[in-house]
Amino acid sequence: MADLDGMEMIEARHVAEAIQYRPRGRG
């Protein structure tokens, strides 16, 4: 089921992007 892997990768990438745009320092 590559769909699951793809979704996980996309989610991880989205999270990484969100962190880059909004650092956790602002919590």
C-alpha positions in Angstrom: 0.0 0.0 0.0 2.2 2.8 -1.2 -0.7 5.2 -0.5 -0.1 5.0 3.2 3.6 5.7 2.8 2.9 8.5 0.4 0.4 10.1 2.8 2.9 9.7 5.7 5.7 11.4 3.7 3.4 14.2 2.6 2.2 14.8 6.2 5.8 14.8 7.5 6.7 17.3 4.7 3.7 19.5 5.6 4.7 19.5 9.3 8.3 20.4 8.4 7.1 23.3 6.2 4.7 24.5 9.0 7.6 24.4 11.5 9.8 26.4 9.1 7.1 29.0 8.6 6.0 29.0 12.2 8.8 28.2 14.7 7.7 26.4 17.9 9.3 29.3 19.8 6.0 31.2 19.5 4.1 28.2 21.0 
